[in-house]
Amino acid sequence: FLRYHDLLLKRQAQVLDLLAALTEVALAKFVADLIDLLKEIGNSPASLFGDHAGLLLWMTFVVLIARPGIFVAYELTKSQVLSPPFQARVRWQSHRHMLRQSLGFFQNDFAGRVANKLMQTAPAMRDSILQLSDAAVFVAVQWLSALALFWAADLRLTIPLLIWLAAYVGIVAGLVPRIRERSTNASEARSMLLGRIVDSYTNILTVKLFAHAEREDAYARAAFEEQTAKHRHYVRLTTLMTVLLFSLNGLLIAGTTGLA
Protein backbone atom coordinates (compact mmCIF):
# COMPACT_ATOMS: atom_id res chain seq x y z
CA PHE A 1 0.00 0.00 0.00
CA LEU A 2 2.82 2.41 0.89
CA ARG A 3 4.56 1.83 -2.43
CA TYR A 4 1.31 2.42 -4.32
CA HIS A 5 0.71 5.56 -2.26
CA ASP A 6 4.21 6.89 -2.96
CA LEU A 7 3.85 6.14 -6.66
CA LEU A 8 0.52 7.94 -6.75
CA LEU A 9 2.02 11.01 -5.06
CA LYS A 10 4.96 10.99 -7.45
CA ARG A 11 2.62 10.85 -10.46
CA GLN A 12 0.61 13.70 -8.95
CA ALA A 13 3.76 15.81 -8.62
CA GLN A 14 4.73 15.03 -12.23
CA VAL A 15 1.27 16.05 -13.48
CA LEU A 16 1.49 19.33 -11.56
CA ASP A 17 5.00 19.86 -12.91
CA LEU A 18 3.68 19.31 -16.43
CA LEU A 19 0.82 21.76 -15.88
CA ALA A 20 3.27 24.35 -14.53
CA ALA A 21 5.44 24.00 -17.64
CA LEU A 22 2.37 24.30 -19.88
CA THR A 23 1.28 27.50 -18.15
CA GLU A 24 4.74 28.97 -18.77
CA VAL A 25 4.45 28.14 -22.45
CA ALA A 26 0.89 29.50 -22.62
CA LEU A 27 2.01 32.73 -20.98
CA ALA A 28 4.84 33.19 -23.47
CA LYS A 29 2.48 32.46 -26.36
CA PHE A 30 -0.04 34.96 -25.01
CA VAL A 31 2.59 37.71 -24.77
CA ALA A 32 3.57 37.06 -28.39
CA ASP A 33 -0.07 37.12 -29.52
CA LEU A 34 -0.69 40.30 -27.53
CA ILE A 35 2.20 42.06 -29.25
CA ASP A 36 0.81 41.03 -32.65
CA LEU A 37 -2.65 42.31 -31.68
CA LEU A 38 -1.25 45.64 -30.52
CA LYS A 39 0.56 46.03 -33.83
CA GLU A 40 -2.66 45.33 -35.74
CA ILE A 41 -4.94 47.75 -33.88
CA GLY A 42 -2.54 50.68 -34.28
CA ASN A 43 -3.88 53.79 -32.52
CA SER A 44 -7.20 52.31 -31.35
CA PRO A 45 -6.43 50.33 -28.19
CA ALA A 46 -10.07 50.50 -27.07
CA SER A 47 -10.99 48.00 -29.79
CA LEU A 48 -8.61 45.47 -28.25
CA PHE A 49 -10.85 44.96 -25.22
CA GLY A 50 -14.01 44.89 -27.28
CA ASP A 51 -12.80 42.40 -29.91
CA HIS A 52 -10.68 40.13 -27.68
CA ALA A 53 -12.36 40.33 -24.29
CA GLY A 54 -12.65 36.55 -24.02
CA LEU A 55 -8.94 35.96 -24.64
CA LEU A 56 -7.92 38.68 -22.19
CA LEU A 57 -10.23 37.36 -19.45
CA TRP A 58 -8.98 33.81 -19.99
CA MET A 59 -5.33 34.84 -19.70
CA THR A 60 -6.16 36.96 -16.66
CA PHE A 61 -7.54 33.82 -15.05
CA VAL A 62 -4.44 31.83 -16.05
CA VAL A 63 -1.99 34.47 -14.79
CA LEU A 64 -3.73 35.44 -11.54
CA ILE A 65 -5.41 32.19 -10.46
CA ALA A 66 -4.47 29.06 -12.41
CA ARG A 67 -0.70 29.57 -12.67
CA PRO A 68 -0.13 30.55 -9.00
CA GLY A 69 -2.49 27.77 -7.87
CA ILE A 70 -0.62 25.13 -9.87
CA PHE A 71 2.77 26.28 -8.57
CA VAL A 72 1.51 26.36 -4.97
CA ALA A 73 0.01 22.88 -5.32
CA TYR A 74 3.25 21.58 -6.83
CA GLU A 75 5.42 23.10 -4.09
CA LEU A 76 3.11 21.76 -1.38
CA THR A 77 3.16 18.28 -2.93
CA LYS A 78 6.93 18.31 -3.38
CA SER A 79 8.01 19.99 -0.14
CA GLN A 80 5.28 18.97 2.31
CA VAL A 81 3.93 15.64 1.09
CA LEU A 82 6.77 13.89 -0.76
CA SER A 83 10.01 15.17 0.74
CA PRO A 84 9.69 14.58 4.53
CA PRO A 85 8.41 10.96 4.45
CA PHE A 86 10.80 10.08 1.60
CA GLN A 87 13.82 11.29 3.57
CA ALA A 88 12.63 9.60 6.75
CA ARG A 89 12.13 6.28 4.97
CA VAL A 90 15.56 6.36 3.30
CA ARG A 91 17.25 7.18 6.61
CA TRP A 92 15.30 4.50 8.44
CA GLN A 93 16.17 1.82 5.89
CA SER A 94 19.82 2.94 5.85
CA HIS A 95 19.93 2.88 9.67
CA ARG A 96 18.51 -0.64 9.81
CA HIS A 97 21.07 -1.75 7.24
CA MET A 98 23.91 -0.11 9.18
CA LEU A 99 22.96 -1.76 12.47
CA ARG A 100 23.28 -5.18 10.84
CA GLN A 101 26.90 -4.62 9.80
CA SER A 102 29.74 -6.37 11.60
CA LEU A 103 31.59 -4.90 14.55
CA GLY A 104 34.68 -4.54 12.39
CA PHE A 105 32.75 -2.28 10.02
CA PHE A 106 32.24 0.28 12.79
CA GLN A 107 35.73 -0.14 14.22
CA ASN A 108 37.36 0.59 10.87
CA ASP A 109 35.56 3.89 10.27
CA PHE A 110 34.64 7.09 12.10
CA ALA A 111 31.23 7.13 13.75
CA GLY A 112 30.68 10.69 12.56
CA ARG A 113 31.52 9.76 8.98
CA VAL A 114 29.07 6.83 9.00
CA ALA A 115 26.33 8.98 10.54
CA ASN A 116 26.95 11.82 8.09
CA LYS A 117 26.63 9.48 5.11
CA LEU A 118 23.38 8.13 6.50
CA MET A 119 21.91 11.59 7.04
CA GLN A 120 23.09 13.06 3.71
CA THR A 121 21.98 10.16 1.51
CA ALA A 122 18.27 10.99 1.85
CA PRO A 123 18.36 14.67 0.75
CA ALA A 124 20.84 13.81 -2.01
CA MET A 125 18.47 11.17 -3.41
CA ARG A 126 15.50 13.52 -3.03
CA ASP A 127 17.22 16.40 -4.83
CA SER A 128 18.48 14.13 -7.62
CA ILE A 129 15.06 12.59 -8.30
CA LEU A 130 13.09 15.84 -8.10
CA GLN A 131 15.57 17.90 -10.14
CA LEU A 132 15.79 15.21 -12.80
CA SER A 133 12.00 15.05 -13.00
CA ASP A 134 11.66 18.85 -13.15
CA ALA A 135 14.37 19.21 -15.79
CA ALA A 136 12.95 16.42 -17.96
CA VAL A 137 9.42 17.83 -17.90
CA PHE A 138 10.33 21.50 -18.38
CA VAL A 139 12.93 20.87 -21.10
CA ALA A 140 10.62 18.50 -22.99
CA VAL A 141 7.58 20.78 -22.82
CA GLN A 142 9.39 24.02 -23.57
CA TRP A 143 11.57 22.57 -26.33
CA LEU A 144 8.68 20.80 -28.06
CA SER A 145 6.52 23.91 -27.76
CA ALA A 146 9.27 26.09 -29.21
CA LEU A 147 9.79 23.57 -32.01
CA ALA A 148 6.08 23.64 -32.87
CA LEU A 149 5.94 27.45 -32.82
CA PHE A 150 9.09 27.85 -34.89
CA TRP A 151 7.91 25.21 -37.34
CA ALA A 152 4.64 27.09 -37.83
CA ALA A 153 6.42 30.44 -38.26
CA ASP A 154 9.38 29.44 -40.44
CA LEU A 155 10.98 26.04 -40.95
CA ARG A 156 14.46 27.59 -40.90
CA LEU A 157 13.97 28.67 -37.28
CA THR A 158 14.04 25.02 -36.21
CA ILE A 159 17.67 24.64 -37.30
CA PRO A 160 19.18 26.61 -34.34
CA LEU A 161 16.80 24.76 -32.03
CA LEU A 162 17.99 21.36 -33.25
CA ILE A 163 21.63 22.47 -32.99
CA TRP A 164 20.94 23.70 -29.44
CA LEU A 165 19.45 20.32 -28.49
CA ALA A 166 22.46 18.44 -29.87
CA ALA A 167 24.88 20.74 -28.05
CA TYR A 168 22.84 20.53 -24.82
CA VAL A 169 22.87 16.73 -24.91
CA GLY A 170 26.61 16.77 -25.62
CA ILE A 171 27.37 19.10 -22.69
CA VAL A 172 25.24 17.07 -20.28
CA ALA A 173 26.64 13.73 -21.46
CA GLY A 174 30.20 15.00 -21.25
CA LEU A 175 30.11 16.87 -17.94
CA VAL A 176 27.54 15.13 -15.75
CA PRO A 177 29.61 11.91 -15.25
CA ARG A 178 32.63 14.01 -14.29
CA ILE A 179 30.50 16.15 -11.97
CA ARG A 180 29.13 13.01 -10.33
CA GLU A 181 32.65 11.70 -9.74
CA ARG A 182 33.91 14.96 -8.26
CA SER A 183 30.76 15.34 -6.17
CA THR A 184 31.37 11.88 -4.71
CA ASN A 185 34.95 12.79 -3.84
CA ALA A 186 33.83 16.05 -2.24
CA SER A 187 31.18 14.23 -0.23
CA GLU A 188 33.72 11.64 0.95
CA ALA A 189 36.06 14.43 2.05
CA ARG A 190 33.24 16.16 3.91
CA SER A 191 32.30 12.92 5.66
CA MET A 192 35.94 12.35 6.62
CA LEU A 193 36.18 15.89 8.02
CA LEU A 194 33.02 15.46 10.06
CA GLY A 195 34.17 12.03 11.22
CA ARG A 196 37.46 13.38 12.55
CA ILE A 197 35.74 16.26 14.35
CA VAL A 198 33.09 14.03 15.93
CA ASP A 199 35.75 11.45 16.82
CA SER A 200 37.76 14.13 18.63
CA TYR A 201 34.72 15.37 20.57
CA THR A 202 33.57 11.85 21.40
CA ASN A 203 36.97 10.93 22.81
CA ILE A 204 37.63 14.32 24.35
CA LEU A 205 38.81 12.82 27.66
CA THR A 206 41.51 10.81 25.88
CA VAL A 207 42.44 13.84 23.79
CA LYS A 208 42.78 16.03 26.88
CA LEU A 209 44.85 13.50 28.81
CA PHE A 210 47.21 12.10 26.18
CA ALA A 211 47.10 14.08 22.92
CA HIS A 212 48.95 17.23 22.00
CA ALA A 213 46.94 20.27 20.91
CA GLU A 214 49.25 20.90 17.93
CA ARG A 215 48.91 17.30 16.74
CA GLU A 216 45.10 17.46 16.96
CA ASP A 217 45.09 20.78 15.13
CA ALA A 218 47.23 19.35 12.33
CA TYR A 219 45.00 16.25 12.15
CA ALA A 220 41.85 18.35 11.73
CA ARG A 221 43.54 20.95 9.50
CA ALA A 222 44.55 18.27 7.00
CA ALA A 223 40.92 17.18 6.72
CA PHE A 224 39.77 20.80 6.28
CA GLU A 225 42.31 21.41 3.52
CA GLU A 226 41.41 18.18 1.71
CA GLN A 227 37.67 18.91 1.90
CA THR A 228 38.17 22.49 0.64
CA ALA A 229 40.37 21.38 -2.25
CA LYS A 230 37.96 18.68 -3.40
CA HIS A 231 34.96 20.99 -3.04
CA ARG A 232 36.68 23.61 -5.21
CA HIS A 233 37.58 20.89 -7.70
CA TYR A 234 33.89 19.96 -7.86
CA VAL A 235 32.39 23.47 -8.13
CA ARG A 236 34.81 24.44 -10.91
CA LEU A 237 33.15 21.84 -13.11
CA THR A 238 29.61 22.90 -12.16
CA THR A 239 30.55 26.52 -12.91
CA LEU A 240 31.90 25.47 -16.31
CA MET A 241 28.65 23.65 -17.08
CA THR A 242 26.58 26.69 -16.05
CA VAL A 243 28.67 29.02 -18.24
CA LEU A 244 28.40 26.68 -21.23
CA LEU A 245 24.62 26.37 -20.89
CA PHE A 246 24.13 30.13 -20.54
CA SER A 247 26.35 30.71 -23.57
CA LEU A 248 24.42 28.08 -25.50
CA ASN A 249 21.13 29.78 -24.67
CA GLY A 250 22.54 33.10 -25.83
CA LEU A 251 23.67 31.55 -29.12
CA LEU A 252 20.17 30.09 -29.59
CA ILE A 253 18.57 33.51 -29.15
CA ALA A 254 21.09 35.13 -31.49
CA GLY A 255 20.67 32.38 -34.09
CA THR A 256 16.86 32.48 -34.17
CA THR A 257 16.88 36.30 -34.20
CA GLY A 258 19.31 36.37 -37.12
CA LEU A 259 17.20 33.91 -39.14
CA ALA A 260 14.01 35.80 -38.29
C-alpha positions in Angstrom: 0.0 0.0 0.0 2.8 2.4 0.9 4.6 1.8 -2.4 1.3 2.4 -4.3 0.7 5.6 -2.3 4.2 6.9 -3.0 3.9 6.1 -6.7 0.5 7.9 -6.7 2.0 11.0 -5.1 5.0 11.0 -7.4 2.6 10.9 -10.5 0.6 13.7 -8.9 3.8 15.8 -8.6 4.7 15.0 -12.2 1.3 16.0 -13.5 1.5 19.3 -11.6 5.0 19.9 -12.9 3.7 19.3 -16.4 0.8 21.8 -15.9 3.3 24.4 -14.5 5.4 24.0 -17.6 2.4 24.3 -19.9 1.3 27.5 -18.1 4.7 29.0 -18.8 4.4 28.1 -22.5 0.9 29.5 -22.6 2.0 32.7 -21.0 4.8 33.2 -23.5 2.5 32.5 -26.4 0.0 35.0 -25.0 2.6 37.7 -24.8 3.6 37.1 -28.4 -0.1 37.1 -29.5 -0.7 40.3 -27.5 2.2 42.1 -29.3 0.8 41.0 -32.6 -2.7 42.3 -31.7 -1.3 45.6 -30.5 0.6 46.0 -33.8 -2.7 45.3 -35.7 -4.9 47.7 -33.9 -2.5 50.7 -34.3 -3.9 53.8 -32.5 -7.2 52.3 -31.4 -6.4 50.3 -28.2 -10.1 50.5 -27.1 -11.0 48.0 -29.8 -8.6 45.5 -28.3 -10.9 45.0 -25.2 -14.0 44.9 -27.3 -12.8 42.4 -29.9 -10.7 40.1 -27.7 -12.4 40.3 -24.3 -12.7 36.6 -24.0 -8.9 36.0 -24.6 -7.9 38.7 -22.2 -10.2 37.4 -19.4 -9.0 33.8 -20.0 -5.3 34.8 -19.7 -6.2 37.0 -16.7 -7.5 33.8 -15.0 -4.4 31.8 -16.0 -2.0 34.5 -14.8 -3.7 35.4 -11.5 -5.4 32.2 -10.5 -4.5 29.1 -12.4 -0.7 29.6 -12.7 -0.1 30.5 -9.0 -2.5 27.8 -7.9 -0.6 25.1 -9.9 2.8 26.3 -8.6 1.5 26.4 -5.0 0.0 22.9 -5.3 3.3 21.6 -6.8 5.4 23.1 -4.1 3.1 21.8 -1.4 3.2 18.3 -2.9 6.9 18.3 -3.4 8.0 20.0 -0.1 5.3 19.0 2.3 3.9 15.6 1.1 6.8 13.9 -0.8 10.0 15.2 0.7 9.7 14.6 4.5 8.4 11.0 4.4 10.8 10.1 1.6 13.8 11.3 3.6 12.6 9.6 6.7 12.1 6.3 5.0 15.6 6.4 3.3 17.2 7.2 6.6 15.3 4.5 8.4 16.2 1.8 5.9 19.8 2.9 5.9 19.9 2.9 9.7 18.5 -0.6 9.8 21.1 -1.8 7.2 23.9 -0.1 9.2 23.0 -1.8 12.5 23.3 -5.2 10.8 26.9 -4.6 9.8 29.7 -6.4 11.6 31.6 -4.9 14.6 34.7 -4.5 12.4 32.8 -2.3 10.0 32.2 0.3 12.8 35.7 -0.1 14.2 37.4 0.6 10.9 35.6 3.9 10.3 34.6 7.1 12.1 31.2 7.1 13.7 30.7 10.7 12.6 31.5 9.8 9.0 29.1 6.8 9.0 26.3 9.0 10.5 26.9 11.8 8.1 26.6 9.5 5.1 23.4 8.1 6.5 21.9 11.6 7.0 23.1 13.1 3.7 22.0 10.2 1.5 18.3 11.0 1.8 18.4 14.7 0.7 20.8 13.8 -2.0 18.5 11.2 -3.4 15.5 13.5 -3.0 17.2 16.4 -4.8 18.5 14.1 -7.6 15.1 12.6 -8.3 13.1 15.8 -8.1 15.6 17.9 -10.1 15.8 15.2 -12.8 12.0 15.1 -13.0 11.7 18.8 -13.1 14.4 19.2 -15.8 13.0 16.4 -18.0 9.4 17.8 -17.9 10.3 21.5 -18.4 12.9 20.9 -21.1 10.6 18.5 -23.0 7.6 20.8 -22.8 9.4 24.0 -23.6 11.6 22.6 -26.3 8.7 20.8 -28.1 6.5 23.9 -27.8 9.3 26.1 -29.2 9.8 23.6 -32.0 6.1 23.6 -32.9 5.9 27.4 -32.8 9.1 27.9 -34.9 7.9 25.2 -37.3 4.6 27.1 -37.8 6.4 30.4 -38.3 9.4 29.4 -40.4 11.0 26.0 -40.9 14.5 27.6 -40.9 14.0 28.7 -37.3 14.0 25.0 -36.2 17.7 24.6 -37.3 19.2 26.6 -34.3 16.8 24.8 -32.0 18.0 21.4 -33.3 21.6 22.5 -33.0 20.9 23.7 -29.4 19.5 20.3 -28.5 22.5 18.4 -29.9 24.9 20.7 -28.0 22.8 20.5 -24.8 22.9 16.7 -24.9 26.6 16.8 -25.6 27.4 19.1 -22.7 25.2 17.1 -20.3 26.6 13.7 -21.5 30.2 15.0 -21.3 30.1 16.9 -17.9 27.5 15.1 -15.7 29.6 11.9 -15.2 32.6 14.0 -14.3 30.5 16.2 -12.0 29.1 13.0 -10.3 32.6 11.7 -9.7 33.9 15.0 -8.3 30.8 15.3 -6.2 31.4 11.9 -4.7 35.0 12.8 -3.8 33.8 16.1 -2.2 31.2 14.2 -0.2 33.7 11.6 0.9 36.1 14.4 2.1 33.2 16.2 3.9 32.3 12.9 5.7 35.9 12.3 6.6 36.2 15.9 8.0 33.0 15.5 10.1 34.2 12.0 11.2 37.5 13.4 12.5 35.7 16.3 14.4 33.1 14.0 15.9 35.7 11.5 16.8 37.8 14.1 18.6 34.7 15.4 20.6 33.6 11.9 21.4 37.0 10.9 22.8 37.6 14.3 24.4 38.8 12.8 27.7 41.5 10.8 25.9 42.4 13.8 23.8 42.8 16.0 26.9 44.9 13.5 28.8 47.2 12.1 26.2 47.1 14.1 22.9 49.0 17.2 22.0 46.9 20.3 20.9 49.2 20.9 17.9 48.9 17.3 16.7 45.1 17.5 17.0 45.1 20.8 15.1 47.2 19.4 12.3 45.0 16.3 12.2 41.9 18.3 11.7 43.5 20.9 9.5 44.6 18.3 7.0 40.9 17.2 6.7 39.8 20.8 6.3 42.3 21.4 3.5 41.4 18.2 1.7 37.7 18.9 1.9 38.2 22.5 0.6 40.4 21.4 -2.3 38.0 18.7 -3.4 35.0 21.0 -3.0 36.7 23.6 -5.2 37.6 20.9 -7.7 33.9 20.0 -7.9 32.4 23.5 -8.1 34.8 24.4 -10.9 33.1 21.8 -13.1 29.6 22.9 -12.2 30.6 26.5 -12.9 31.9 25.5 -16.3 28.7 23.7 -17.1 26.6 26.7 -16.1 28.7 29.0 -18.2 28.4 26.7 -21.2 24.6 26.4 -20.9 24.1 30.1 -20.5 26.3 30.7 -23.6 24.4 28.1 -25.5 21.1 29.8 -24.7 22.5 33.1 -25.8 23.7 31.5 -29.1 20.2 30.1 -29.6 18.6 33.5 -29.1 21.1 35.1 -31.5 20.7 32.4 -34.1 16.9 32.5 -34.2 16.9 36.3 -34.2 19.3 36.4 -37.1 17.2 33.9 -39.1 14.0 35.8 -38.3 
